[in-house]
Amino acid sequence: MLLKEEELVFSDIPERPIPSLLRGYSAPIRLDSDLTDSDLFFLLAHDSDQYNRWEAGQLLARKLMLSLAADFQQNKPLVLNSQFLQGIKSILCDSSLDKEFIAKAITLPGEGEIMDMMEVADPDAVHAIRSFIRKKLASELKEEFLVTVKDNRSSEKYEFNHLDMARRALKNIALGYLASLEDPELTDLALHEYKTATNMTEQFAALAAIAQNPGSTRDDVLADFYSKWQDDFLVVNKWFALQAMSDIPGNVENVQNLLNHPAFDLRNPNKVYSLIGGFCGSPVNFHAKDGSGYRFLGDLVVQLDKLNPQVASRMVSAFSRWRRYDETRQSLAKAQLEMIMSANGLSENVFEIASKSLAA
């Protein structure tokens, strides 16, 4: 392939410019640049190209999260970069921006994305620092988030259009931030939004906000939601997944109890994907350092293999990246793969995935 090099020279520029690269360009490419953190903070706060503004925020968030994870591992105090806070604030308070863009721009990268960037994935550190950043943003921008919730409440009947979808998305993100503070008044706000919601999107988002924190309010609202929607199997699957993916410490016990729920059926693939698959998507509980998450999945895979080998093989694939973690987790995950491999009458489907995982 021929590589073409071109140099552009701009004259009469009174100060060093900060380039906003590939504006309006959507091709999937990898771009290396020498933009500094200071440049990225400027773009986060001021870029008129929304994709570049979002990308600047995501780059900074990933750098920040990796840096804070290292601090957490070394028992250093966690401090949120004030420029990052101001950048998020500038987006949240900019009424000229599309509300769907704001909702996406103030959403932090997921824990899995950050773990993929680490030499040795550390679920505890990544979960701790992501929670820290969320709560710090919620605390420092509490008034702004409260105004966002208030100004984006439904005032008319539900409509499926971009403006209303964007409004709901922004309100729901703001509510989730506020509820993370575990403040009784803010929990009451989320409860109010749950009770007054006129559509599933907002009611489920309020439920998710409340469900972040253990307690009687969480239990009551989960029970209420199920009683309202128990005849809609798709909604019930979302209800299962919400609880399965919870970051509440020791959630494996709650998920084990849900296996006995009258709406759950181990023979139903979609219910398995919602509950057991959802649990595997919770880094902090599936990868619990005591091995409880791994044991839970190992036992379930053996049971599932007798009922539906295809579904069981899909579940066992959650172990496929076990070497990405520390030695303790590697040992625990490997033990479960070996236990699965030794099960009597193991299907070819599960054998193939488990054996490849062990050999990887």
URHUUR-V219570 format. One record per backbone hydrogen bond with DSSP energy under -0.5 kcal/mol. NH is the residue of the N-H (numbers start at 0). CO is the residue of the C=O. If there is no record, write none. Layout:
((NH & CO) (NH & CO))
This chain:
((3 & 1) (13 & 11) (18 & 16) (20 & 18) (22 & 19) (24 & 21) (28 & 26) (30 & 28) (31 & 29) (39 & 35) (40 & 36) (41 & 37) (42 & 38) (43 & 39) (44 & 40) (45 & 41) (46 & 42) (49 & 47) (52 & 48) (53 & 49) (54 & 50) (55 & 51) (56 & 52) (57 & 53) (58 & 54) (59 & 55) (60 & 56) (61 & 57) (62 & 58) (63 & 59) (64 & 60) (65 & 61) (66 & 62) (67 & 63) (68 & 64) (69 & 65) (70 & 66) (71 & 67) (72 & 68) (73 & 69) (74 & 71) (75 & 70) (84 & 80) (85 & 81) (86 & 82) (87 & 83) (88 & 84) (89 & 85) (90 & 86) (91 & 87) (92 & 88) (93 & 90) (94 & 92) (96 & 93) (101 & 97) (102 & 98) (103 & 99) (104 & 100) (105 & 101) (106 & 103) (107 & 105) (113 & 109) (114 & 110) (115 & 111) (116 & 112) (116 & 113) (117 & 114) (120 & 323) (125 & 121) (126 & 122) (127 & 123) (128 & 124) (129 & 125) (130 & 126) (131 & 127) (132 & 128) (133 & 129) (134 & 130) (135 & 131) (136 & 132) (137 & 133) (138 & 134) (139 & 135) (140 & 136) (141 & 138) (144 & 140) (145 & 141) (146 & 142) (147 & 143) (148 & 144) (149 & 145) (150 & 146) (151 & 147) (151 & 148) (152 & 149) (160 & 158) (164 & 160) (165 & 161) (166 & 162) (167 & 163) (168 & 164) (169 & 165) (170 & 166) (171 & 167) (172 & 168) (173 & 169) (174 & 170) (175 & 171) (176 & 172) (177 & 173) (178 & 174) (179 & 175) (179 & 176) (180 & 177) (181 & 178) (186 & 182) (187 & 183) (188 & 184) (189 & 185) (190 & 186) (191 & 187) (192 & 188) (193 & 189) (194 & 190) (195 & 191) (196 & 192) (202 & 198) (203 & 199) (204 & 200) (205 & 201) (206 & 202) (207 & 203) (208 & 204) (209 & 205) (210 & 206) (211 & 208) (212 & 209) (218 & 214) (219 & 215) (220 & 216) (221 & 217) (222 & 218) (223 & 219) (224 & 220) (225 & 221) (226 & 222) (227 & 223) (228 & 224) (229 & 225) (231 & 228) (232 & 230) (235 & 231) (236 & 232) (237 & 233) (238 & 234) (239 & 235) (240 & 236) (241 & 237) (242 & 238) (243 & 239) (244 & 240) (245 & 242) (250 & 247) (252 & 249) (253 & 249) (254 & 250) (255 & 251) (256 & 252) (257 & 253) (258 & 254) (258 & 255) (259 & 256) (260 & 257) (263 & 260) (267 & 264) (268 & 266) (271 & 267) (272 & 268) (273 & 269) (274 & 270) (275 & 271) (276 & 271) (277 & 272) (278 & 274) (279 & 275) (280 & 276) (280 & 277) (281 & 278) (282 & 280) (284 & 281) (285 & 281) (286 & 281) (286 & 282) (287 & 284) (290 & 287) (294 & 290) (295 & 291) (296 & 292) (297 & 293) (298 & 294) (299 & 295) (300 & 296) (301 & 297) (302 & 298) (303 & 299) (304 & 300) (305 & 301) (305 & 302) (306 & 302) (306 & 303) (307 & 303) (311 & 307) (312 & 308) (313 & 309) (314 & 310) (315 & 311) (316 & 312) (317 & 314) (318 & 315) (319 & 316) (321 & 318) (323 & 320) (324 & 321) (325 & 120) (329 & 325) (330 & 326) (331 & 327) (332 & 328) (333 & 329) (334 & 330) (335 & 331) (336 & 332) (337 & 333) (338 & 334) (339 & 335) (340 & 336) (341 & 337) (342 & 339) (345 & 342) (350 & 346) (351 & 347) (352 & 348) (353 & 349) (354 & 350) (355 & 351) (356 & 352) (357 & 353) (358 & 354) (359 & 355))
